[in-house]
Every structure is written in structure tokens, then in C-alpha cells.
Amino acid sequence: MAYSETKVIIGGLAHIPVIIFLFNFIQKKFEVRSQSNSAS
């Protein structure tokens, strides 16, 4: 099924907060891991 241009744009904008949340979540996991490795 073909989507109209407006639906694609709205869908893309709706996913931006999700991508930012996932990026921050992954970044925090790596920060905690690197801190615990350097501390020990």
C-alpha cells in the first residue's frame, strides 16, 4: 500500500522522540559499563 507524503512525514516526526529515547538509553548503558570497568 502506498502512503501519501504527509503520512510519511508525520510518521517520521513521530519516531524522532523514540529514536532519541533509545539513543539516550543505550548511551547510559555504555557509560555505566565504562565507569565500572575503569573503577575496578
C-alpha positions, 0 to 999 in steps of 0.5 A: 500500500502506498502512503501519501507524503504527509503520512510519511512525514508525520510518521517520521516526526513521530519516531524522532522522540523514540529514536532519541529515547533509545539513543539516550538509553543505550548511551547510559548503558555504555557509560555505566559499563565504562565507569565500572570497568575503569573503577575496578 
